[in-house]
Amino acid sequence: TVFVVTTTVNKICSSHTLFIRFSATMLSIKETKETDITVYGATSFVAKHILRYLLQASSHESKKLRITLGGRTQSKLAALHEDLKARENGNVVQDIFIAAGDDLLNLKKMAERSRVVLNCAG
């Protein structure tokens, strides 16, 4: 089972409850996947807010949160990865997945390895 969630800045900024419920649902899924959450379009404005929130919220979890930064530009994702690595609290494991928006094969692979895909591209 793969959940695909598209969100907006208003939902992120105004509803922490959404993410608390979302986290509880995400952690209850029993399937073994390589990553818990893939944030596709990770270098976008909205995605950066989501990622900061996930880093903050993960400090209250007993289990490490596995986050994948997804997008089409390796260099931008690598820079973001380094920036987030400096901010993380030791309770997050990150990796990068490259997939263009029109590359259906890689998008499918990205979704198959993730419990949840947050689409922040475009």
Secondary structure as UniProt FT lines:
FT   STRAND          3..6
FT   HELIX           9..14
FT   HELIX           16..28
FT   STRAND          35..40
FT   TURN            41..43
FT   HELIX           45..58
FT   TURN            59..60
FT   STRAND          65..71
FT   HELIX           74..87
FT   STRAND          92..98
FT   TURN            101..102
FT   HELIX           104..112
FT   STRAND          114..119
//
